């Protein structure tokens, strides 16, 4: 029975192959062979990924990266396992017109089709991150898969098996690194906010030193009634105050540090805040689900907003707020070292050098918590609980949970291992190397004078007693509802 079923499948495969070989599609003879050749060694898909990256859209760039990661997994699986598992000979090309045939016949085995696997993997990976770009890539991927039969180098079942493998590879990558759509964005509690037709009433302040003016200009294409204020870093906070005096909605385009400054002004003037990501780090905007000007424009014109908690700290004479994280220990030192190198060698290289400098020379921080003297490599407090899915960076599911997500890396040997353990631990975990708790407030005593403190990417020095707490649902922020 099994042999009979296999024979029928082989006959059907040959019949389909012969049908495609004999069929003539106008315009396909020059196009499909060229498309098939362009996909050799993934060249077509690397070019497509490059084109997506040039759009400067965060979603498009993530789609390109996910597509290439899926392609790499699919290609590796085909070449190491698939081709060796089923050693099927290539089809005979006697009935395939010469104009369609590739100049160089592949020498590997026929099953499964590597080109089809790569095409399906890239297209599926892109679509999982962005349906819009996936719809653009999918017809090209389908044409590449079809071209493998049309040029006579694969049987239809080779193509189908390769495509199935490619789709599976894309979903496997998503299992390791979830898409943003899988990670539920903070959506409660809903807050009342003005509906701004054409952007009337929005004053968007842009820190020109952060190279964000171009992105803010794109927002005006969607909201022509908005006012855009570009200023130098030295007068950024002054311009925010001026804007708050005439705005119905205060807007800011920049990174987390700029957003923190705007949030302080919005709180003082009891204004809703509109955030457009435009800096090196944009954690707050991304956790809200605002990735670009289209997202923000949609939220503003529909009045879609949420109330979020605001973290607050007091350390000696210093006070401030944080929307993302507050930390002391090695991280503030790492930020200071990184900023010193960043202008010379760029962010990534500076981060690596800074980590080496800090972990090789720093000593644990001595503080008192709960009446006990403790040595810490790091104390991290998140404004809301950070969750991790797979290998993706941790994100917050709720920006109004009323809790501080406190992670501590205890002092001791091997600080890098302790810091990694604290970073990957869940919000409620303990070990000899780290501890994680969720609390409403935290008090740390006996900070040495001049101890560096980091909040939302900014670093200050303070000492004495440190207190952390939260202002529940204190800030109204625009956030687009999911489609």
C-alpha positions as CSV (number, residue, x, y, z in Angstrom):
1,X,0.0,0.0,0.0
2,X,2.8,2.4,0.9
3,X,4.7,1.5,-2.3
4,X,1.6,2.0,-4.4
5,X,0.8,5.4,-2.8
6,X,4.4,6.5,-3.4
7,X,4.2,5.4,-7.0
8,X,1.1,7.4,-7.6
9,X,2.8,10.4,-6.1
10,X,5.8,10.0,-8.3
11,X,3.5,9.7,-11.4
12,X,1.6,12.8,-10.4
13,X,4.9,14.7,-9.8
14,X,6.1,13.7,-13.3
15,X,2.8,14.6,-14.9
16,X,2.9,18.1,-13.3
17,X,6.5,18.6,-14.3
18,X,5.7,17.6,-17.9
19,X,2.7,19.9,-17.9
20,X,4.7,22.9,-16.8
21,X,7.5,22.0,-19.2
22,X,5.1,22.0,-22.2
23,X,3.1,25.0,-21.2
24,X,4.1,28.4,-22.5
25,X,3.4,31.5,-20.5
26,X,3.8,34.8,-22.3
27,X,6.6,36.9,-20.9
28,X,7.8,34.1,-18.5
29,X,10.6,32.7,-20.7
30,X,13.0,35.6,-20.2
31,X,11.7,36.6,-16.7
32,X,11.6,33.4,-14.7
33,X,15.1,32.1,-15.6
34,X,16.5,35.5,-14.8
35,X,14.7,35.5,-11.5
36,X,15.9,32.0,-10.7
37,X,19.5,33.0,-11.3
38,X,19.2,36.1,-9.2
39,X,18.2,34.0,-6.2
40,X,21.5,32.0,-6.4
41,X,23.3,32.1,-3.0
42,X,20.5,34.3,-1.6
43,X,21.7,37.4,-3.6
44,X,18.1,38.4,-4.4
45,X,17.0,38.2,-0.8
46,X,20.1,40.1,0.5
47,X,19.3,42.8,-2.0
48,X,15.6,42.9,-0.8
49,X,16.8,43.1,2.8
50,X,19.0,46.0,1.9
51,X,16.1,47.8,0.2
52,X,13.9,47.3,3.3
53,X,16.7,48.6,5.6
54,X,17.0,51.8,3.4
55,X,13.3,52.7,4.2
56,X,14.5,53.7,7.7
57,X,11.4,52.2,9.1
58,X,12.1,50.2,12.4
59,X,9.5,47.6,11.4
60,X,10.9,47.2,7.9
61,X,14.4,46.8,9.3
62,X,13.2,44.1,11.8
63,X,11.4,42.4,8.9
64,X,14.6,42.3,6.9
65,X,16.6,40.9,9.8
66,X,14.0,38.3,10.5
67,X,13.8,37.3,6.8
68,X,17.6,36.8,6.6
69,X,17.7,34.9,9.9
70,X,14.9,32.6,8.6
71,X,16.7,32.2,5.3
72,X,20.0,31.3,7.1
73,X,18.2,28.6,9.1
74,X,16.4,27.2,6.1
75,X,19.4,27.1,3.9
76,X,21.6,25.5,6.6
77,X,18.9,22.8,7.1
78,X,18.6,22.1,3.4
79,X,22.3,21.8,2.8
80,X,23.2,19.8,5.9
81,X,20.2,17.5,6.3
82,X,17.7,17.8,3.4
83,X,19.9,17.1,0.4
84,X,21.6,14.2,2.2
85,X,18.4,12.6,3.4
86,X,16.8,12.1,0.0
87,X,19.2,11.7,-2.9
88,X,16.9,12.3,-5.7
89,X,18.2,12.9,-9.2
90,X,17.5,16.1,-11.1
91,X,14.7,16.0,-13.7
92,X,15.5,15.3,-17.4
93,X,15.2,18.5,-19.4
94,X,14.3,17.0,-22.8
95,X,10.8,18.6,-22.9
96,X,12.0,21.9,-21.4
97,X,12.5,24.6,-24.1
98,X,16.1,25.6,-24.4
99,X,15.3,29.3,-23.8
100,X,14.1,28.4,-20.3
101,X,17.0,26.2,-19.3
102,X,19.7,27.6,-17.0
103,X,23.2,27.8,-18.4
104,X,24.6,25.9,-15.4
105,X,22.6,22.9,-14.2
106,X,22.8,22.5,-10.4
107,X,25.0,19.5,-9.4
108,X,23.4,18.9,-6.0
109,X,20.5,16.4,-5.5
110,X,17.0,17.6,-6.4
111,X,15.1,17.2,-3.1
112,X,14.2,19.5,-1.5
113,X,14.6,22.8,-3.4
114,X,17.0,25.1,-1.7
115,X,15.9,28.1,-3.7
116,X,12.2,27.5,-2.7
117,X,13.2,27.0,0.9
118,X,15.1,30.3,1.0
119,X,12.4,32.2,-0.8
120,X,9.6,30.9,1.5
121,X,11.8,31.4,4.6
122,X,12.6,35.0,3.7
123,X,9.0,35.9,2.6
124,X,7.5,34.3,5.7
125,X,10.0,35.9,8.0
126,X,9.2,39.3,6.6
127,X,5.5,38.7,6.7
128,X,5.6,37.6,10.4
129,X,7.1,41.0,11.3
130,X,5.2,43.2,8.7
131,X,2.2,42.0,6.8
132,X,2.5,45.0,4.5
133,X,6.1,44.2,3.4
134,X,5.3,40.5,3.4
135,X,2.6,41.1,0.8
136,X,5.2,42.9,-1.4
137,X,7.8,40.1,-1.1
138,X,5.5,37.1,-1.3
139,X,4.8,37.3,-5.1
140,X,8.5,37.5,-5.8
141,X,9.1,34.4,-3.6
142,X,6.3,32.5,-5.3
143,X,7.8,33.4,-8.7
144,X,11.2,32.1,-7.6
145,X,9.7,28.8,-6.4
146,X,7.8,28.4,-9.7
147,X,10.9,29.2,-11.7
148,X,12.6,26.1,-10.4
149,X,10.1,23.9,-12.1
150,X,9.7,26.2,-15.1
151,X,13.5,26.0,-15.8
152,X,13.5,22.2,-15.4
153,X,15.8,21.9,-12.3
154,X,13.2,20.7,-9.8
155,X,10.1,18.5,-9.6
156,X,7.0,20.2,-8.1
157,X,7.3,18.1,-4.9
158,X,10.9,19.4,-4.4
159,X,9.5,22.9,-4.5
160,X,6.7,22.2,-2.1
161,X,8.9,20.4,0.3
162,X,11.5,23.3,0.2
163,X,8.7,25.9,0.7
164,X,7.3,24.0,3.7
165,X,10.8,23.8,5.2
166,X,11.3,27.5,4.6
167,X,8.0,28.4,6.3
168,X,8.9,26.1,9.2
169,X,12.3,27.8,9.6
170,X,10.6,31.2,9.8
171,X,8.3,30.0,12.6
172,X,11.2,28.4,14.4
173,X,13.0,31.8,14.4
174,X,9.9,33.4,15.7
175,X,9.9,30.9,18.5
176,X,13.4,32.0,19.5
177,X,12.8,35.7,18.9
178,X,9.1,36.6,19.1
179,X,7.7,39.4,16.9
180,X,6.5,42.5,18.5
181,X,2.9,41.5,17.6
182,X,3.3,38.4,19.8
183,X,4.4,40.6,22.8
184,X,1.3,42.3,24.0
185,X,1.8,46.1,24.1
186,X,0.7,48.0,27.1
187,X,-2.9,49.0,26.5
188,X,-4.5,49.9,29.8
189,X,-5.9,51.9,31.3
190,X,-7.4,54.0,28.5
191,X,-7.3,57.7,29.1
192,X,-9.2,60.7,27.7
193,X,-7.1,62.7,25.3
194,X,-7.8,65.4,22.6
195,X,-8.6,64.2,19.1
196,X,-6.3,66.3,16.9
197,X,-7.6,66.6,13.3
198,X,-4.7,67.5,11.1
199,X,-2.6,67.8,14.2
200,X,-4.0,71.1,15.3
201,X,-2.9,71.8,18.9
202,X,0.2,69.6,18.8
203,X,3.6,71.3,19.4
204,X,6.4,68.9,18.7
205,X,9.8,69.8,20.1
206,X,12.8,68.3,18.4
207,X,16.4,68.1,19.8
208,X,18.3,68.8,16.7
209,X,21.4,67.4,18.3
210,X,19.8,64.0,18.2
211,X,19.5,64.1,14.4
212,X,15.7,63.7,14.6
213,X,14.5,66.6,12.5
214,X,14.0,64.4,9.4
215,X,11.7,62.1,11.2
216,X,9.7,64.9,12.7
217,X,9.3,66.4,9.3
218,X,7.7,63.2,8.1
219,X,5.1,63.5,10.9
220,X,4.0,66.9,9.4
221,X,3.1,65.1,6.2
222,X,0.5,63.3,8.2
223,X,-0.4,66.2,10.5
224,X,0.0,69.4,8.6
225,X,-1.6,71.4,11.4
226,X,1.1,70.5,14.0
227,X,3.8,72.9,15.0
228,X,7.4,71.8,14.9
229,X,10.1,73.4,17.0
230,X,13.7,72.5,16.3
231,X,16.3,73.6,18.9
232,X,19.8,72.9,20.1
233,X,20.4,70.6,23.1
234,X,21.4,73.6,25.3
235,X,17.9,75.1,25.1
236,X,15.9,71.9,24.7
237,X,14.2,72.1,28.1
238,X,13.5,75.8,27.8
239,X,11.8,75.2,24.5
240,X,9.7,72.4,26.0
241,X,8.5,74.9,28.7
242,X,7.6,77.5,26.0
243,X,5.8,74.8,23.9
244,X,3.8,73.7,26.9
245,X,2.4,77.2,27.3
246,X,0.6,77.1,24.0
247,X,0.0,73.4,23.3
248,X,-3.0,71.2,23.8
249,X,-0.6,68.3,23.4
250,X,3.1,68.4,24.0
251,X,5.1,66.4,21.6
252,X,8.7,65.2,21.6
253,X,10.9,63.6,19.0
254,X,14.1,62.0,20.4
255,X,15.5,59.2,22.5
256,X,14.6,58.2,26.1
257,X,16.5,61.0,27.7
258,X,14.6,63.6,25.6
259,X,11.3,61.9,26.4
260,X,12.1,62.0,30.1
261,X,12.6,65.8,29.9
262,X,9.4,66.2,28.0
263,X,7.5,64.0,30.5
264,X,8.6,66.2,33.4
265,X,7.2,69.3,31.6
266,X,4.0,67.5,30.6
267,X,3.4,66.5,34.2
268,X,3.9,70.1,35.5
269,X,1.5,71.5,32.9
270,X,-1.0,68.6,33.1
271,X,-0.7,68.0,29.3
272,X,-0.9,64.7,27.4
273,X,2.4,63.6,25.8
274,X,3.0,62.5,22.2
275,X,6.2,60.6,21.7
276,X,7.9,60.0,18.4
277,X,11.0,57.8,18.6
278,X,14.1,59.4,17.2
279,X,17.1,58.7,19.4
280,X,19.6,55.9,20.0
281,X,17.4,54.2,22.5
282,X,13.6,54.4,22.2
283,X,12.4,51.9,24.8
284,X,9.4,53.9,26.1
285,X,8.0,54.6,22.6
286,X,8.5,51.1,21.5
287,X,6.9,49.7,24.6
288,X,3.9,51.9,23.9
289,X,3.7,50.5,20.3
290,X,4.8,53.8,18.6
291,X,7.4,52.9,16.1
292,X,7.1,55.7,13.6
293,X,5.2,58.7,12.4
294,X,2.3,56.7,11.0
295,X,1.6,55.1,14.4
296,X,1.7,58.4,16.3
297,X,-0.4,60.2,13.7
298,X,-3.1,57.5,13.9
299,X,-3.2,57.8,17.7
300,X,-3.4,61.6,17.6
301,X,-6.2,61.8,15.0
302,X,-8.2,59.2,16.9
303,X,-7.5,60.3,20.4
304,X,-6.1,56.9,21.4
305,X,-4.2,57.2,24.7
306,X,-3.3,55.4,27.9
307,X,-2.4,56.5,31.4
308,X,1.1,55.3,32.5
309,X,2.9,55.1,35.8
310,X,5.9,57.4,36.4
311,X,8.8,56.2,38.5
312,X,10.3,58.7,41.0
313,X,13.6,58.9,42.9
314,X,15.0,61.0,45.6
315,X,18.7,60.7,46.4
316,X,20.2,63.3,48.8
317,X,19.4,66.6,47.3
318,X,18.7,65.1,43.8
319,X,15.2,64.3,42.6
320,X,13.8,63.1,39.3
321,X,11.5,60.8,37.4
322,X,12.1,57.8,35.2
323,X,9.8,56.3,32.6
324,X,11.9,53.2,31.9
325,X,14.6,52.2,34.3
326,X,16.7,53.5,37.2
327,X,20.0,51.8,38.3
328,X,23.1,52.1,40.3
329,X,26.3,50.1,40.4
330,X,28.2,49.1,37.2
331,X,25.6,50.2,34.7
332,X,25.9,54.0,35.4
333,X,29.7,53.6,35.1
334,X,29.2,51.6,31.8
335,X,27.1,54.5,30.4
336,X,29.7,57.0,31.4
337,X,32.5,55.0,29.8
338,X,30.4,54.3,26.7
339,X,29.6,58.0,26.2
340,X,33.3,58.8,26.3
341,X,34.1,56.4,23.5
342,X,30.9,56.7,21.4
343,X,31.9,59.8,19.5
344,X,35.1,58.2,18.3
345,X,34.1,54.6,17.4
346,X,30.3,54.4,17.5
347,X,27.8,53.0,19.9
348,X,28.4,49.3,19.6
349,X,32.2,49.4,19.8
350,X,32.0,51.9,22.7
351,X,29.6,49.5,24.5
352,X,32.0,46.6,24.2
353,X,35.0,48.7,25.4
354,X,33.0,50.2,28.2
355,X,32.0,46.7,29.4
356,X,35.6,45.6,29.4
357,X,36.7,48.6,31.3
358,X,34.0,48.5,33.9
359,X,33.9,44.8,34.7
360,X,37.7,44.7,34.8
361,X,38.2,47.6,37.2
362,X,35.1,48.2,39.3
363,X,34.3,46.9,42.8
364,X,30.9,46.1,44.2
365,X,28.9,48.9,45.6
366,X,28.4,48.9,49.4
367,X,24.9,49.9,50.5
368,X,22.4,49.2,53.2
369,X,18.9,47.8,52.3
370,X,16.4,46.7,55.0
371,X,18.9,47.4,57.8
372,X,21.5,45.0,56.3
373,X,24.8,45.9,54.7
374,X,25.1,44.5,51.2
375,X,27.6,44.4,48.4
376,X,26.0,44.9,44.9
377,X,27.3,44.8,41.4
378,X,24.0,46.3,40.2
379,X,20.6,47.5,41.4
380,X,18.0,47.8,38.6
381,X,14.5,49.2,39.1
382,X,12.1,49.1,36.2
383,X,9.0,51.3,35.9
384,X,6.7,48.3,35.5
385,X,7.5,44.6,35.2
386,X,9.8,43.5,32.4
387,X,9.1,40.2,30.8
388,X,11.2,38.2,28.3
389,X,10.0,35.8,25.6
390,X,12.7,33.7,24.0
391,X,15.9,35.6,23.1
392,X,14.0,38.9,22.5
393,X,14.8,41.9,24.7
394,X,12.6,42.2,27.7
395,X,9.5,44.3,27.4
396,X,6.7,45.6,29.6
397,X,3.2,44.2,29.2
398,X,1.7,46.8,31.5
399,X,2.9,50.4,32.1
400,X,0.4,51.0,34.9
401,X,0.9,48.0,37.2
402,X,1.9,50.2,40.2
403,X,5.1,48.2,40.8
404,X,8.9,48.6,40.6
405,X,10.7,45.7,39.0
406,X,13.8,45.4,41.1
407,X,16.7,43.2,40.1
408,X,19.9,42.9,42.1
409,X,23.2,41.3,41.2
410,X,25.0,40.5,44.5
411,X,28.6,41.3,45.0
412,X,31.1,38.5,44.6
413,X,33.4,36.9,42.1
414,X,32.6,36.8,38.3
415,X,30.5,39.9,38.0
416,X,29.7,39.3,34.3
417,X,28.1,36.0,35.1
418,X,26.1,37.5,37.9
419,X,24.9,40.4,35.7
420,X,23.8,38.0,33.0
421,X,21.9,35.9,35.5
422,X,20.1,38.9,36.8
423,X,19.3,40.1,33.2
424,X,17.8,36.8,32.1
425,X,16.0,36.0,35.4
426,X,12.3,36.4,35.7
427,X,10.6,39.1,37.8
428,X,10.3,36.9,40.8
429,X,13.5,34.8,41.2
430,X,16.4,34.3,43.7
431,X,19.8,32.7,43.6
432,X,23.2,33.2,45.3
433,X,24.1,35.5,42.4
434,X,21.0,37.6,42.1
435,X,17.5,38.4,43.4
436,X,14.4,39.8,41.7
437,X,11.3,41.3,43.5
438,X,8.4,43.5,42.6
439,X,7.7,46.3,45.2
440,X,5.8,49.6,45.4
441,X,8.7,51.4,46.9
442,X,12.4,50.8,47.8
443,X,14.8,52.5,50.2
444,X,18.6,52.2,49.9
445,X,20.7,53.8,52.6
446,X,24.4,54.8,53.0
447,X,25.2,55.5,49.4
448,X,28.7,56.9,49.3
449,X,28.8,60.6,48.2
450,X,29.2,60.9,44.4
451,X,27.7,57.5,43.6
452,X,26.7,57.5,39.9
453,X,22.9,56.9,39.3
454,X,21.5,56.2,35.9
455,X,17.9,56.9,34.8
456,X,16.5,56.7,31.3
457,X,20.0,56.9,29.9
458,X,21.1,59.9,31.9
459,X,23.7,59.8,34.7
460,X,24.0,62.0,37.8
461,X,26.0,61.6,41.0
462,X,24.4,61.6,44.5
463,X,24.8,60.1,47.9
464,X,23.1,59.5,51.3
465,X,19.7,57.9,51.3
466,X,17.9,56.8,48.1
467,X,14.1,56.4,47.8
468,X,12.3,55.0,44.9
469,X,8.5,54.9,44.4
470,X,5.9,55.5,41.7
471,X,3.2,58.1,40.7
472,X,0.4,55.7,39.6
473,X,-1.2,56.5,36.2
474,X,0.2,60.1,36.4
475,X,1.0,60.7,32.7
476,X,-1.3,60.5,29.7
477,X,0.5,59.3,26.5
478,X,-0.8,58.7,23.0
479,X,-0.7,55.1,22.0
480,X,-2.3,53.6,18.8
481,X,-4.8,50.8,19.3
482,X,-3.8,47.6,17.6
483,X,-5.3,46.9,14.2
